Amino acid sequence: MYGYLPSEPAALFGVAYFAISMIACILQMIFGRYKHYWMITLAIAALGESIGWGGRLWAHFAPTDWMPFMIQICSLIISPVFISALDYILFCHL
């Protein structure tokens, strides 16, 4: 599918980074001093990115399998839409 073997360390870093970001957003939203409920948009984006990088990690171990490729390509293409939506939400609050 790829023509190369996807990087395992990069995929592990991506999964960990976005999972930690998602947990931090959820904790900030629930337990933060100010309840920023618009952060759910960022948490959804981080969840999608984690799923996408998880698919990329799976693709490292099964580079010819079709399913991990589709998981990572769909998740990593759709997730930035939520980050753009967050930008518009924040511009409304300025």
N, CA, C and O atoms as a GROMACS GRO file, in nm:
protein
  376
    1MET      N    1   0.081  -0.119   0.000
    1MET     CA    2   0.000   0.000   0.000
    1MET      C    3   0.086   0.126   0.000
    1MET      O    4   0.057   0.221  -0.073
    2TYR      N    5   0.188   0.127   0.080
    2TYR     CA    6   0.266   0.249   0.100
    2TYR      C    7   0.386   0.259   0.006
    2TYR      O    8   0.420   0.368  -0.039
    3GLY      N    9   0.449   0.147  -0.025
    3GLY     CA   10   0.574   0.151  -0.098
    3GLY      C   11   0.693   0.163  -0.005
    3GLY      O   12   0.808   0.165  -0.050
    4TYR      N   13   0.666   0.171   0.125
    4TYR     CA   14   0.770   0.177   0.228
    4TYR      C   15   0.707   0.126   0.357
    4TYR      O   16   0.586   0.107   0.365
    5LEU      N   17   0.788   0.103   0.457
    5LEU     CA   18   0.738   0.058   0.586
    5LEU      C   19   0.714   0.179   0.675
    5LEU      O   20   0.808   0.253   0.704
    6PRO      N   21   0.589   0.202   0.719
    6PRO     CA   22   0.563   0.316   0.807
    6PRO      C   23   0.646   0.309   0.935
    6PRO      O   24   0.671   0.200   0.988
    7SER      N   25   0.688   0.423   0.983
    7SER     CA   26   0.777   0.432   1.098
    7SER      C   27   0.703   0.399   1.228
    7SER      O   28   0.601   0.461   1.260
    8GLU      N   29   0.754   0.303   1.301
    8GLU     CA   30   0.694   0.267   1.429
    8GLU      C   31   0.716   0.375   1.535
    8GLU      O   32   0.620   0.410   1.605
    9PRO      N   33   0.838   0.431   1.550
    9PRO     CA   34   0.855   0.536   1.652
    9PRO      C   35   0.769   0.661   1.626
    9PRO      O   36   0.715   0.719   1.720
   10ALA      N   37   0.757   0.700   1.501
   10ALA     CA   38   0.674   0.817   1.469
   10ALA      C   39   0.528   0.790   1.501
   10ALA      O   40   0.458   0.877   1.553
   11ALA      N   41   0.481   0.669   1.470
   11ALA     CA   42   0.342   0.633   1.499
   11ALA      C   43   0.317   0.627   1.649
   11ALA      O   44   0.214   0.673   1.697
   12LEU      N   45   0.412   0.570   1.723
   12LEU     CA   46   0.398   0.566   1.869
   12LEU      C   47   0.395   0.706   1.928
   12LEU      O   48   0.316   0.734   2.018
   13PHE      N   49   0.481   0.793   1.878
   13PHE     CA   50   0.482   0.931   1.925
   13PHE      C   51   0.349   0.999   1.894
   13PHE      O   52   0.294   1.069   1.979
   14GLY      N   53   0.297   0.980   1.773
   14GLY     CA   54   0.170   1.041   1.735
   14GLY      C   55   0.055   0.994   1.821
   14GLY      O   56  -0.027   1.074   1.866
   15VAL      N   57   0.048   0.863   1.845
   15VAL     CA   58  -0.059   0.809   1.930
   15VAL      C   59  -0.048   0.867   2.071
   15VAL      O   60  -0.148   0.913   2.127
   16ALA      N   61   0.072   0.864   2.128
   16ALA     CA   62   0.090   0.912   2.265
   16ALA      C   63   0.062   1.062   2.276
   16ALA      O   64  -0.007   1.106   2.369
   17TYR      N   65   0.114   1.140   2.183
   17TYR     CA   66   0.097   1.285   2.188
   17TYR      C   67  -0.050   1.325   2.181
   17TYR      O   68  -0.097   1.405   2.262
   18PHE      N   69  -0.122   1.269   2.086
   18PHE     CA   70  -0.261   1.308   2.070
   18PHE      C   71  -0.350   1.248   2.179
   18PHE      O   72  -0.451   1.308   2.215
   19ALA      N   73  -0.315   1.131   2.231
   19ALA     CA   74  -0.393   1.075   2.342
   19ALA      C   75  -0.376   1.160   2.467
   19ALA      O   76  -0.473   1.187   2.538
   20ILE      N   77  -0.253   1.203   2.494
   20ILE     CA   78  -0.229   1.291   2.609
   20ILE      C   79  -0.300   1.425   2.589
   20ILE      O   80  -0.356   1.480   2.684
   21SER      N   81  -0.297   1.477   2.467
   21SER     CA   82  -0.367   1.603   2.438
   21SER      C   83  -0.517   1.589   2.460
   21SER      O   84  -0.581   1.679   2.515
   22MET      N   85  -0.573   1.476   2.417
   22MET     CA   86  -0.716   1.454   2.434
   22MET      C   87  -0.752   1.446   2.582
   22MET      O   88  -0.850   1.506   2.626
   23ILE      N   89  -0.673   1.372   2.659
   23ILE     CA   90  -0.699   1.360   2.802
   23ILE      C   91  -0.686   1.496   2.871
   23ILE      O   92  -0.767   1.530   2.958
   24ALA      N   93  -0.585   1.574   2.833
   24ALA     CA   94  -0.567   1.706   2.891
   24ALA      C   95  -0.685   1.797   2.859
   24ALA      O   96  -0.730   1.873   2.946
   25CYS      N   97  -0.736   1.791   2.737
   25CYS     CA   98  -0.851   1.874   2.700
   25CYS      C   99  -0.975   1.835   2.779
   25CYS      O  100  -1.049   1.922   2.826
   26ILE      N  101  -0.997   1.706   2.794
   26ILE     CA  102  -1.114   1.661   2.868
   26ILE      C  103  -1.104   1.700   3.015
   26ILE      O  104  -1.201   1.745   3.075
   27LEU      N  105  -0.985   1.682   3.073
   27LEU     CA  106  -0.967   1.720   3.214
   27LEU      C  107  -0.981   1.871   3.233
   27LEU      O  108  -1.039   1.916   3.332
   28GLN      N  109  -0.929   1.948   3.140
   28GLN     CA  110  -0.943   2.094   3.146
   28GLN      C  111  -1.090   2.134   3.138
   28GLN      O  112  -1.136   2.225   3.207
   29MET      N  113  -1.163   2.064   3.052
   29MET     CA  114  -1.302   2.097   3.032
   29MET      C  115  -1.385   2.061   3.156
   29MET      O  116  -1.477   2.134   3.192
   30ILE      N  117  -1.352   1.951   3.220
   30ILE     CA  118  -1.431   1.905   3.334
   30ILE      C  119  -1.387   1.972   3.465
   30ILE      O  120  -1.471   2.020   3.542
   31PHE      N  121  -1.257   1.975   3.489
   31PHE     CA  122  -1.207   2.019   3.619
   31PHE      C  123  -1.141   2.156   3.617
   31PHE      O  124  -1.095   2.203   3.722
   32GLY      N  125  -1.136   2.221   3.503
   32GLY     CA  126  -1.070   2.350   3.495
   32GLY      C  127  -1.145   2.458   3.570
   32GLY      O  128  -1.264   2.445   3.598
   33ARG      N  129  -1.074   2.564   3.600
   33ARG     CA  130  -1.136   2.676   3.672
   33ARG      C  131  -1.248   2.738   3.589
   33ARG      O  132  -1.354   2.771   3.641
   34TYR      N  133  -1.221   2.754   3.462
   34TYR     CA  134  -1.322   2.805   3.370
   34TYR      C  135  -1.366   2.690   3.281
   34TYR      O  136  -1.282   2.621   3.223
   35LYS      N  137  -1.494   2.670   3.270
   35LYS     CA  138  -1.547   2.559   3.192
   35LYS      C  139  -1.552   2.598   3.045
   35LYS      O  140  -1.645   2.665   3.001
   36HIS      N  141  -1.453   2.558   2.971
   36HIS     CA  142  -1.446   2.586   2.828
   36HIS      C  143  -1.503   2.467   2.752
   36HIS      O  144  -1.430   2.375   2.716
   37TYR      N  145  -1.632   2.470   2.728
   37TYR     CA  146  -1.697   2.357   2.664
   37TYR      C  147  -1.666   2.348   2.515
   37TYR      O  148  -1.695   2.247   2.452
   38TRP      N  149  -1.608   2.453   2.459
   38TRP     CA  150  -1.568   2.445   2.319
   38TRP      C  151  -1.447   2.355   2.302
   38TRP      O  152  -1.411   2.320   2.189
   39MET      N  153  -1.382   2.316   2.412
   39MET     CA  154  -1.266   2.227   2.402
   39MET      C  155  -1.303   2.086   2.361
   39MET      O  156  -1.216   2.007   2.327
   40ILE      N  157  -1.432   2.053   2.364
   40ILE     CA  158  -1.474   1.921   2.317
   40ILE      C  159  -1.438   1.904   2.170
   40ILE      O  160  -1.409   1.793   2.125
   41THR      N  161  -1.439   2.015   2.095
   41THR     CA  162  -1.400   2.009   1.955
   41THR      C  163  -1.255   1.967   1.940
   41THR      O  164  -1.222   1.885   1.854
   42LEU      N  165  -1.169   2.021   2.024
   42LEU     CA  166  -1.028   1.984   2.021
   42LEU      C  167  -1.008   1.840   2.069
   42LEU      O  168  -0.921   1.770   2.018
   43ALA      N  169  -1.086   1.797   2.167
   43ALA     CA  170  -1.076   1.659   2.215
   43ALA      C  171  -1.117   1.560   2.106
   43ALA      O  172  -1.055   1.455   2.092
   44ILE      N  173  -1.221   1.594   2.029
   44ILE     CA  174  -1.263   1.507   1.918
   44ILE      C  175  -1.154   1.501   1.812
   44ILE      O  176  -1.127   1.394   1.757
   45ALA      N  177  -1.092   1.614   1.783
   45ALA     CA  178  -0.983   1.615   1.686
   45ALA      C  179  -0.865   1.531   1.734
   45ALA      O  180  -0.806   1.456   1.656
   46ALA      N  181  -0.832   1.542   1.862
   46ALA     CA  182  -0.721   1.462   1.917
   46ALA      C  183  -0.755   1.314   1.917
   46ALA      O  184  -0.667   1.231   1.893
   47LEU      N  185  -0.881   1.280   1.942
   47LEU     CA  186  -0.922   1.140   1.936
   47LEU      C  187  -0.906   1.086   1.794
   47LEU      O  188  -0.854   0.976   1.774
   48GLY      N  189  -0.951   1.163   1.696
   48GLY     CA  190  -0.937   1.121   1.557
   48GLY      C  191  -0.792   1.106   1.515
   48GLY      O  192  -0.757   1.012   1.444
   49GLU      N  193  -0.709   1.198   1.559
   49GLU     CA  194  -0.566   1.188   1.528
   49GLU      C  195  -0.504   1.065   1.594
   49GLU      O  196  -0.421   0.997   1.534
   50SER      N  197  -0.543   1.036   1.718
   50SER     CA  198  -0.492   0.917   1.786
   50SER      C  199  -0.533   0.790   1.712
   50SER      O  200  -0.453   0.698   1.697
   51ILE      N  201  -0.657   0.786   1.667
   51ILE     CA  202  -0.703   0.671   1.590
   51ILE      C  203  -0.624   0.659   1.460
   51ILE      O  204  -0.584   0.550   1.421
   52GLY      N  205  -0.602   0.772   1.394
   52GLY     CA  206  -0.526   0.770   1.269
   52GLY      C  207  -0.383   0.723   1.288
   52GLY      O  208  -0.333   0.643   1.210
   53TRP      N  209  -0.317   0.772   1.392
   53TRP     CA  210  -0.180   0.729   1.418
   53TRP      C  211  -0.177   0.585   1.468
   53TRP      O  212  -0.079   0.514   1.446
   54GLY      N  213  -0.284   0.541   1.535
   54GLY     CA  214  -0.294   0.400   1.572
   54GLY      C  215  -0.305   0.311   1.448
   54GLY      O  216  -0.246   0.203   1.443
   55GLY      N  217  -0.381   0.357   1.349
   55GLY     CA  218  -0.387   0.285   1.222
   55GLY      C  219  -0.253   0.282   1.153
   55GLY      O  220  -0.217   0.182   1.090
   56ARG      N  221  -0.179   0.390   1.164
   56ARG     CA  222  -0.045   0.396   1.106
   56ARG      C  223   0.050   0.298   1.178
   56ARG      O  224   0.134   0.235   1.116
   57LEU      N  225   0.034   0.288   1.310
   57LEU     CA  226   0.114   0.192   1.387
   57LEU      C  227   0.078   0.049   1.346
   57LEU      O  228   0.166  -0.036   1.331
   58TRP      N  229  -0.050   0.023   1.328
   58TRP     CA  230  -0.095  -0.109   1.282
   58TRP      C  231  -0.038  -0.137   1.144
   58TRP      O  232   0.001  -0.250   1.114
   59ALA      N  233  -0.033  -0.035   1.059
   59ALA     CA  234   0.020  -0.052   0.924
   59ALA      C  235   0.169  -0.084   0.925
   59ALA      O  236   0.220  -0.144   0.831
   60HIS      N  237   0.239  -0.046   1.031
   60HIS     CA  238   0.381  -0.082   1.041
   60HIS      C  239   0.396  -0.234   1.049
   60HIS      O  240   0.490  -0.291   0.994
   61PHE      N  241   0.303  -0.299   1.119
   61PHE     CA  242   0.310  -0.444   1.136
   61PHE      C  243   0.240  -0.520   1.025
   61PHE      O  244   0.265  -0.640   1.007
   62ALA      N  245   0.152  -0.455   0.950
   62ALA     CA  246   0.082  -0.519   0.838
   62ALA      C  247   0.080  -0.422   0.720
   62ALA      O  248  -0.027  -0.369   0.687
   63PRO      N  249   0.196  -0.397   0.656
   63PRO     CA  250   0.201  -0.292   0.553
   63PRO      C  251   0.122  -0.323   0.426
   63PRO      O  252   0.093  -0.232   0.349
   64THR      N  253   0.087  -0.449   0.403
   64THR     CA  254   0.011  -0.481   0.282
   64THR      C  255  -0.139  -0.492   0.309
   64THR      O  256  -0.217  -0.511   0.216
   65ASP      N  257  -0.180  -0.480   0.434
   65ASP     CA  258  -0.321  -0.490   0.471
   65ASP      C  259  -0.392  -0.360   0.434
   65ASP      O  260  -0.336  -0.251   0.448
   66TRP      N  261  -0.515  -0.371   0.388
   66TRP     CA  262  -0.590  -0.256   0.340
   66TRP      C  263  -0.658  -0.178   0.453
   66TRP      O  264  -0.669  -0.056   0.445
   67MET      N  265  -0.701  -0.248   0.558
   67MET     CA  266  -0.778  -0.184   0.666
   67MET      C  267  -0.699  -0.078   0.744
   67MET      O  268  -0.752   0.031   0.764
   68PRO      N  269  -0.575  -0.104   0.789
   68PRO     CA  270  -0.504   0.002   0.861
   68PRO      C  271  -0.478   0.124   0.774
   68PRO      O  272  -0.477   0.237   0.824
   69PHE      N  273  -0.459   0.102   0.645
   69PHE     CA  274  -0.439   0.215   0.554
   69PHE      C  275  -0.564   0.302   0.550
   69PHE      O  276  -0.554   0.424   0.557
   70MET      N  277  -0.681   0.239   0.538
   70MET     CA  278  -0.805   0.316   0.530
   70MET      C  279  -0.836   0.387   0.662
   70MET      O  280  -0.886   0.499   0.662
   71ILE      N  281  -0.807   0.321   0.774
   71ILE     CA  282  -0.829   0.384   0.905
   71ILE      C  283  -0.743   0.509   0.918
   71ILE      O  284  -0.793   0.615   0.956
   72GLN      N  285  -0.616   0.496   0.887
   72GLN     CA  286  -0.527   0.612   0.906
   72GLN      C  287  -0.554   0.722   0.805
   72GLN      O  288  -0.546   0.839   0.840
   73ILE      N  289  -0.586   0.688   0.682
   73ILE     CA  290  -0.606   0.793   0.582
   73ILE      C  291  -0.736   0.871   0.612
   73ILE      O  292  -0.738   0.993   0.601
   74CYS      N  293  -0.842   0.800   0.650
   74CYS     CA  294  -0.968   0.868   0.680
   74CYS      C  295  -0.957   0.953   0.807
   74CYS      O  296  -1.000   1.068   0.809
   75SER      N  297  -0.899   0.896   0.911
   75SER     CA  298  -0.889   0.969   1.037
   75SER      C  299  -0.797   1.090   1.027
   75SER      O  300  -0.828   1.196   1.079
   76LEU      N  301  -0.684   1.073   0.959
   76LEU     CA  302  -0.588   1.184   0.951
   76LEU      C  303  -0.630   1.291   0.852
   76LEU      O  304  -0.575   1.402   0.853
   77ILE      N  305  -0.728   1.261   0.766
   77ILE     CA  306  -0.780   1.364   0.676
   77ILE      C  307  -0.897   1.438   0.741
   77ILE      O  308  -0.911   1.560   0.724
   78ILE      N  309  -0.982   1.366   0.815
   78ILE     CA  310  -1.102   1.428   0.872
   78ILE      C  311  -1.073   1.506   1.000
   78ILE      O  312  -1.137   1.608   1.024
   79SER      N  313  -0.980   1.460   1.082
   79SER     CA  314  -0.955   1.522   1.213
   79SER      C  315  -0.916   1.670   1.208
   79SER      O  316  -0.961   1.745   1.294
   80PRO      N  317  -0.834   1.715   1.114
   80PRO     CA  318  -0.801   1.858   1.111
   80PRO      C  319  -0.921   1.950   1.086
   80PRO      O  320  -0.914   2.070   1.112
   81VAL      N  321  -1.031   1.894   1.036
   81VAL     CA  322  -1.152   1.975   1.018
   81VAL      C  323  -1.201   2.026   1.153
   81VAL      O  324  -1.249   2.140   1.162
   82PHE      N  325  -1.189   1.945   1.256
   82PHE     CA  326  -1.232   1.988   1.390
   82PHE      C  327  -1.140   2.096   1.446
   82PHE      O  328  -1.186   2.183   1.520
   83ILE      N  329  -1.013   2.091   1.411
   83ILE     CA  330  -0.921   2.196   1.454
   83ILE      C  331  -0.956   2.328   1.385
   83ILE      O  332  -0.951   2.434   1.447
   84SER      N  333  -0.992   2.321   1.258
   84SER     CA  334  -1.036   2.442   1.187
   84SER      C  335  -1.167   2.495   1.246
   84SER      O  336  -1.185   2.616   1.259
   85ALA      N  337  -1.256   2.405   1.283
   85ALA     CA  338  -1.381   2.447   1.347
   85ALA      C  339  -1.353   2.517   1.479
   85ALA      O  340  -1.419   2.616   1.513
   86LEU      N  341  -1.256   2.467   1.553
   86LEU     CA  342  -1.219   2.531   1.679
   86LEU      C  343  -1.165   2.672   1.654
   86LEU      O  344  -1.193   2.763   1.732
   87ASP      N  345  -1.089   2.690   1.547
   87ASP     CA  346  -1.041   2.824   1.514
   87ASP      C  347  -1.158   2.920   1.494
   87ASP      O  348  -1.154   3.033   1.544
   88TYR      N  349  -1.260   2.877   1.423
   88TYR     CA  350  -1.376   2.963   1.401
   88TYR      C  351  -1.451   2.989   1.532
   88TYR      O  352  -1.500   3.099   1.554
   89ILE      N  353  -1.461   2.888   1.617
   89ILE     CA  354  -1.527   2.907   1.746
   89ILE      C  355  -1.451   3.009   1.830
   89ILE      O  356  -1.512   3.096   1.892
   90LEU      N  357  -1.318   3.000   1.831
   90LEU     CA  358  -1.238   3.094   1.909
   90LEU      C  359  -1.246   3.235   1.853
   90LEU      O  360  -1.247   3.332   1.929
   91PHE      N  361  -1.251   3.249   1.721
   91PHE     CA  362  -1.265   3.382   1.662
   91PHE      C  363  -1.398   3.446   1.701
   91PHE      O  364  -1.406   3.568   1.711
   92CYS      N  365  -1.501   3.366   1.722
   92CYS     CA  366  -1.630   3.420   1.766
   92CYS      C  367  -1.622   3.473   1.909
   92CYS      O  368  -1.696   3.564   1.945
   93HIS      N  369  -1.533   3.417   1.990
   93HIS     CA  370  -1.521   3.459   2.129
   93HIS      C  371  -1.428   3.577   2.149
   93HIS      O  372  -1.417   3.628   2.260
   94LEU      N  373  -1.362   3.622   2.046
   94LEU     CA  374  -1.271   3.737   2.060
   94LEU      C  375  -1.347   3.867   2.073
   94LEU      O  376  -1.286   3.973   2.086
   0.00000   0.00000   0.00000
